[in-house]
Amino acid sequence: MNTSRRILLAGMAGLAVAPTAAAAAAPSAEPGDVTVAEERFARTIAAAHAPDIICARQAERYADAHWPEYVAAARAVIGSRA
């Protein structure tokens, strides 16, 4: 699966879960209590929500800056798969 398809699918998963997860969790998480899987998935969801998703570098920069905002959505998706 190529990168753009992964980003698109992760973004869709984040959109499906984000409204309920955001209400249940704090707006941002402390970097110390986030697992590696949660951080990676949160970065993927954040990259999918970048304003200019066409440019991979800008999406990556957006993900680096905003991934803590998407930890709740990542936890919800990972938790639903368990």
N, C-alpha and C positions, 0 to 999 in steps of 0.2 A: 504494500500500500504506500503510495507516495505521500510526501509531507503535506501537501496542500489538502489532500483528501482527509488525512488524519486531523488536521486543524479544523476543517469544516465539520467533521463528525463530532469532534470534541466540543466545538462551539455549539452545535445543535444540542448535544447532551447537556451542556451547561445552561443553555436557554430553557430547556425543559425542566431543570431542577432548581435553577437559581432563585426564582421567586419564593418558593417554599423554604429553601435552605437559608436564604438571606434573612427571612423573618425569624428563623429558629436559632441563628448563630450571630455572633458579634460581627461587625462590618469588616474587621481585619483580625488576623491571627498573629500571635507572637511567633517569630521564626524558630524559637526553641522547641515548641510543642507541635510542630508539623513534621510528618514523616516524609521521607524522600518521595514516595509514590504520590502523596498528596501534593507536594510542592511541584513535582513534574507535571501532574495532571492540571493543577491550577495554572501553571505557566502556559500549558497548551490551550486551555480555555481562554486565558487572557489574550494570547496571540490571535485566537479566532475572533475576539471582540475588538481587535485593534481598529482604529478609524480608517487606516489605509492598509488593508490586508493584502493588497496586490504587491507591495514591497515587503519582502521577507525581513529585511534588516529593520525596518520601522516596526513591524509586528513583533520582532524579537525584543527590540528596545521597549516597546509598550508592555510586553509580557514581563520583562525584568523589573519594570517600575511598578506594575499593578498586580502582580500575582497574589499578594496577600489578600486582596479583595475577593478573589475567586476561590479561596480555600474552602469555604463553606459549601460551595457547589461541588467542588472536587470530592469532599468528604461524603456528600450525599450520593454522588454517583458511585464512588467506590463502595460505600456501605450498601447500596442497593444490589450490587453485584455479589456481595458476600453471602 
